[in-house]
Amino acid sequence: MPGIGAHKLERLEPEHLEEFYERMQKNGSAAGTAHHVHRTIRVALSEAVRRGHVAKNVAEFAKAPRLEEEEIEPYSIEEIQSLLVEASKLRNSARWVIALALGLMWEDIYLDAGYIRIRKNRLRPKYEHGCGNTCGRKPGYCPDRRQIRREFKSTKSRAGRRTIGLPDPLIKLLIKHRAEQGRERQEAGESWEDKGYVFAQPTGGPLIPNTDYHQWKRLLEDAGVRDGRLHDARHTAGTVLLLLGVPDVIVDAIMGWEPGGSAGMRARYMHITGPMLKNVAKQVGDALWGVVESPGEEAGEGSKKGATDPN
């Protein structure tokens, strides 16, 4: 079966794209990768239509690769508490409490006012050799490596640019973290890279995502908590907000959900655990039948006040 490049642009059909996506997945590509390719082709063909090169965008008619819905597994409150205890023993301990982004800058944090403003994301670093490719290592491990990708980009959407309130314990933790970083700055002296990162290396430079990943896995192991992604901590935050009855519009703003798809996102985050279900069942039982009498009470007295008369 020829690839889509074998077809002239004006003769490209939706079926050609669908066969291409299917072949990608049979050859080992993830559904998410094929879906991303579909979006890229759709944008490119849309531009071709705009410029008059083709009459229609066939990608609009092709069936996009089906994506499996992401399984959300938030941590329980008890698991989060265990993680916080272990995290408090680590350098950059506040980083695991916030669980937002490695690229958070001090200019984004307003401790006196008590909030964080999310405006940009840090991009994964990309390097090239600065040694003329003589070190025998990968570019990212070259002693003279040079970064060739910009460090930041603006958040994808207006919903992504959001303001998040900080609870008092976290404000105190960030104040302590800022003081500790100030001491590291003094110790580093002229070696300090004054880039403004909240969570940085001992010399002020940005944290390496791969190193951060391994530290997270070690933290889970030390805390005796099941394996999972740091993103699962974010899912936990979404669940807690919903269970606390925080208004939907506030939850959407904090989590950075787009208004159009926020209802579906809230439904996915609303994980109801066993203890929560038991608590709700007890509340319903108390409301309908009152408090059940204990074995020591006299049988002729009936149930306590609030019980429903079966007669």
C-alpha positions as CSV (number, residue, x, y, z in Angstrom):
1,M,0.0,0.0,0.0
2,P,1.6,3.3,-1.0
3,G,2.0,6.1,1.5
4,I,0.0,9.3,1.2
5,G,3.1,10.9,-0.5
6,A,2.4,8.7,-3.5
7,H,-0.9,10.5,-4.2
8,K,-1.1,13.9,-5.9
9,L,-2.6,16.5,-3.6
10,E,-5.7,17.1,-5.7
11,R,-6.3,13.3,-5.8
12,L,-5.9,12.7,-2.1
13,E,-9.0,11.1,-0.6
14,P,-10.2,10.6,3.0
15,E,-9.7,6.8,2.6
16,H,-6.0,7.4,1.8
17,L,-5.6,9.2,5.2
18,E,-7.5,6.5,7.1
19,E,-5.4,3.7,5.6
20,F,-2.3,5.7,6.5
21,Y,-3.3,6.1,10.2
22,E,-4.2,2.4,10.4
23,R,-0.9,1.4,8.9
24,M,1.0,3.7,11.4
25,Q,-0.6,1.9,14.3
26,K,0.0,-1.6,12.9
27,N,3.6,-0.6,12.6
28,G,3.8,0.3,16.3
29,S,2.8,4.0,16.5
30,A,0.6,4.9,19.4
31,A,-3.0,6.1,18.7
32,G,-2.0,9.5,20.1
33,T,0.8,9.8,17.6
34,A,-1.5,9.0,14.7
35,H,-4.0,11.4,16.0
36,H,-1.4,14.1,16.2
37,V,-0.4,13.4,12.6
38,H,-4.1,13.7,11.6
39,R,-4.3,17.2,13.2
40,T,-1.1,18.3,11.4
41,I,-2.4,17.1,8.0
42,R,-5.7,18.8,8.6
43,V,-4.0,22.1,9.4
44,A,-1.7,21.8,6.4
45,L,-4.6,21.0,4.0
46,S,-6.6,23.8,5.4
47,E,-3.8,26.2,4.4
48,A,-3.7,24.5,1.0
49,V,-7.4,25.2,0.6
50,R,-7.0,28.8,1.6
51,R,-4.2,29.3,-0.9
52,G,-6.3,27.7,-3.7
53,H,-4.1,24.6,-4.2
54,V,-7.0,22.2,-3.5
55,A,-10.7,22.6,-3.6
56,K,-11.5,20.8,-0.3
57,N,-9.8,19.6,2.9
58,V,-10.1,15.8,2.8
59,A,-8.8,15.5,6.4
60,E,-12.1,17.1,7.5
61,F,-13.9,14.0,6.1
62,A,-11.4,11.4,7.2
63,K,-12.0,9.5,10.5
64,A,-9.4,10.5,13.0
65,P,-7.6,7.7,14.9
66,R,-9.6,6.8,18.0
67,L,-8.0,7.8,21.3
68,E,-8.4,5.8,24.4
69,E,-9.6,8.0,27.2
70,E,-6.9,8.7,29.7
71,E,-7.3,6.7,32.9
72,I,-7.3,9.0,35.8
73,E,-6.0,7.6,39.1
74,P,-5.8,10.3,41.7
75,Y,-4.0,9.7,45.0
76,S,-6.0,9.4,48.2
77,I,-5.7,12.0,50.9
78,E,-3.7,9.5,53.0
79,E,-1.3,8.9,50.1
80,I,-0.8,12.6,49.6
81,Q,-0.1,13.0,53.3
82,S,2.6,10.3,53.2
83,L,4.2,12.0,50.1
84,L,4.3,15.4,51.9
85,V,6.0,13.9,54.9
86,E,8.8,12.4,52.7
87,A,9.0,15.5,50.5
88,S,9.6,17.7,53.5
89,K,13.0,15.9,53.9
90,L,14.1,16.9,50.4
91,R,15.7,19.9,48.8
92,N,13.1,21.8,46.7
93,S,10.5,20.1,48.8
94,A,7.8,22.7,47.9
95,R,8.2,21.6,44.3
96,W,6.3,18.3,45.1
97,V,3.6,20.2,47.0
98,I,2.8,22.5,44.1
99,A,3.2,19.8,41.4
100,L,2.6,22.5,38.7
101,A,5.6,23.1,36.5
102,L,9.4,23.0,36.6
103,G,9.4,26.4,34.9
104,L,7.6,28.3,37.6
105,M,9.3,31.7,38.1
106,W,9.4,33.9,41.2
107,E,7.8,36.7,39.2
108,D,4.7,34.4,38.9
109,I,4.3,34.1,42.7
110,Y,2.7,36.8,44.8
111,L,3.2,35.6,48.3
112,D,1.8,38.8,50.0
113,A,-1.4,38.5,48.0
114,G,-1.5,34.7,48.3
115,Y,-1.7,33.5,44.7
116,I,0.3,32.1,41.7
117,R,-0.2,33.3,38.1
118,I,0.3,30.7,35.4
119,R,1.3,32.4,32.1
120,K,3.9,30.2,30.4
121,N,5.3,26.7,30.3
122,R,8.8,25.6,30.2
123,L,9.8,23.6,27.1
124,R,11.8,20.4,27.3
125,P,15.4,21.4,26.6
126,K,17.0,20.4,23.3
127,Y,20.8,20.5,23.0
128,E,23.6,20.3,20.4
129,H,27.2,19.5,20.9
130,G,29.5,22.3,21.7
131,C,32.6,20.2,21.5
132,G,32.4,19.4,17.8
133,N,30.9,16.0,18.6
134,T,34.2,14.7,20.0
135,C,33.0,13.9,23.6
136,G,31.4,10.6,22.6
137,R,28.2,11.4,24.5
138,K,24.7,12.3,23.5
139,P,24.2,16.1,23.0
140,G,22.3,16.5,26.3
141,Y,25.3,15.1,28.2
142,C,28.0,16.9,26.4
143,P,30.2,19.0,28.8
144,D,30.0,21.9,26.4
145,R,26.4,21.4,25.3
146,R,24.5,24.3,23.9
147,Q,20.7,24.7,24.2
148,I,19.1,25.3,20.8
149,R,15.4,25.5,21.9
150,R,13.9,28.5,23.7
151,E,13.1,27.9,27.3
152,F,9.5,29.0,27.5
153,K,6.3,29.4,25.5
154,S,3.0,31.0,26.4
155,T,0.3,28.6,27.7
156,K,-1.8,27.1,24.9
157,S,-5.1,28.7,25.8
158,R,-6.6,31.5,27.7
159,A,-7.9,29.0,30.2
160,G,-4.3,27.8,30.7
161,R,-3.3,31.3,31.8
162,R,-4.8,31.2,35.2
163,T,-4.5,32.4,38.8
164,I,-4.4,29.9,41.6
165,G,-4.9,30.8,45.3
166,L,-2.3,29.6,47.8
167,P,-3.3,28.1,51.2
168,D,-1.5,29.6,54.2
169,P,0.7,26.4,54.8
170,L,2.0,26.6,51.2
171,I,2.7,30.3,51.5
172,K,4.8,29.6,54.6
173,L,6.6,26.7,52.8
174,L,7.4,28.9,49.8
175,I,8.7,31.7,52.1
176,K,11.0,29.1,53.7
177,H,12.0,27.8,50.3
178,R,12.9,31.3,49.1
179,A,15.2,31.8,52.2
180,E,16.9,28.4,51.5
181,Q,17.5,29.4,47.9
182,G,19.0,32.7,49.1
183,R,21.5,30.8,51.1
184,E,22.4,28.6,48.1
185,R,22.8,31.8,46.0
186,Q,25.4,33.1,48.5
187,E,27.2,29.7,48.6
188,A,27.3,29.6,44.8
189,G,28.7,33.1,44.5
190,E,29.7,33.9,40.9
191,S,28.6,30.5,39.7
192,W,24.9,31.4,40.4
193,E,22.7,31.6,37.3
194,D,20.2,34.3,38.1
195,K,17.3,33.1,35.9
196,G,14.5,33.5,38.4
197,Y,13.4,29.9,38.7
198,V,11.5,29.0,41.9
199,F,12.8,25.4,41.7
200,A,16.4,25.3,40.5
201,Q,19.7,23.5,40.7
202,P,22.1,24.5,43.5
203,T,23.6,27.0,41.1
204,G,20.3,28.5,40.0
205,G,20.0,26.8,36.6
206,P,16.8,25.0,35.6
207,L,16.0,21.5,36.8
208,I,16.4,18.7,34.3
209,P,13.1,16.9,33.5
210,N,14.6,13.5,33.4
211,T,16.3,13.9,36.8
212,D,13.0,15.3,38.2
213,Y,11.2,12.2,37.0
214,H,13.6,9.9,38.8
215,Q,13.3,11.9,42.0
216,W,9.5,11.6,41.8
217,K,9.8,7.8,41.5
218,R,12.2,7.7,44.4
219,L,9.8,9.8,46.5
220,L,6.9,7.4,45.8
221,E,9.1,4.5,46.9
222,D,10.3,6.2,50.1
223,A,6.8,7.2,51.0
224,G,5.5,3.7,50.5
225,V,2.9,5.0,48.0
226,R,1.9,3.1,44.8
227,D,3.6,4.0,41.5
228,G,2.0,6.8,39.5
229,R,2.6,10.0,37.6
230,L,3.2,13.4,39.1
231,H,0.2,14.4,37.0
232,D,-1.9,12.1,39.1
233,A,-1.4,14.5,42.0
234,R,-3.0,17.1,39.8
235,H,-6.0,14.8,39.3
236,T,-6.2,14.5,43.1
237,A,-6.4,18.3,43.4
238,G,-9.3,18.3,40.9
239,T,-11.2,15.6,42.7
240,V,-10.8,17.4,46.1
241,L,-12.0,20.7,44.7
242,L,-15.2,19.0,43.4
243,L,-15.8,17.1,46.6
244,L,-15.5,20.3,48.6
245,G,-18.3,21.8,46.6
246,V,-16.1,24.5,45.0
247,P,-18.2,26.3,42.3
248,D,-17.7,24.9,38.8
249,V,-16.5,28.2,37.4
250,I,-13.8,28.4,40.1
251,V,-12.7,24.7,39.5
252,D,-12.4,25.4,35.8
253,A,-10.2,28.4,36.4
254,I,-7.9,26.7,38.9
255,M,-7.5,23.5,36.7
256,G,-7.2,25.5,33.5
257,W,-10.1,23.7,31.7
258,E,-11.6,25.2,28.6
259,P,-15.3,26.3,29.2
260,G,-16.5,24.2,26.3
261,G,-15.2,20.9,27.6
262,S,-15.1,21.6,31.3
263,A,-18.3,19.5,32.1
264,G,-16.7,16.4,30.7
265,M,-13.4,17.0,32.5
266,R,-15.2,17.6,35.8
267,A,-17.0,14.2,35.3
268,R,-13.8,12.4,34.7
269,Y,-12.1,13.9,37.8
270,M,-15.0,13.2,40.1
271,H,-13.6,9.9,41.5
272,I,-15.7,8.6,44.4
273,T,-13.7,6.3,46.7
274,G,-15.1,3.7,49.0
275,P,-14.9,5.8,52.2
276,M,-16.7,8.7,50.4
277,L,-19.4,6.4,49.2
278,K,-19.9,5.0,52.7
279,N,-20.1,8.5,54.1
280,V,-22.8,9.5,51.6
281,A,-24.7,6.3,52.3
282,K,-24.7,7.1,56.0
283,Q,-25.9,10.7,55.4
284,V,-28.8,9.4,53.2
285,G,-29.7,6.7,55.8
286,D,-29.8,9.2,58.6
287,A,-31.9,11.6,56.6
288,L,-34.5,8.9,55.6
289,W,-34.6,6.6,58.6
290,G,-33.0,8.5,61.4
291,V,-30.4,7.0,63.8
292,V,-30.9,3.3,64.3
293,E,-31.4,2.4,67.9
294,S,-28.6,0.6,69.7
295,P,-29.0,-3.0,71.0
296,G,-29.3,-1.7,74.6
297,E,-32.4,0.4,74.0
298,E,-35.8,-0.8,74.9
299,A,-37.7,-2.3,72.0
300,G,-41.0,-0.6,72.8
301,E,-39.6,2.9,72.5
302,G,-39.1,2.8,68.8
303,S,-36.3,4.6,67.0
304,K,-34.9,8.0,68.0
305,K,-36.3,11.3,66.9
306,G,-36.3,11.7,63.2
307,A,-37.1,8.1,62.3
308,T,-39.8,7.4,59.8
309,D,-42.9,5.6,61.2
310,P,-43.4,2.4,59.1
311,N,-47.1,2.5,59.8
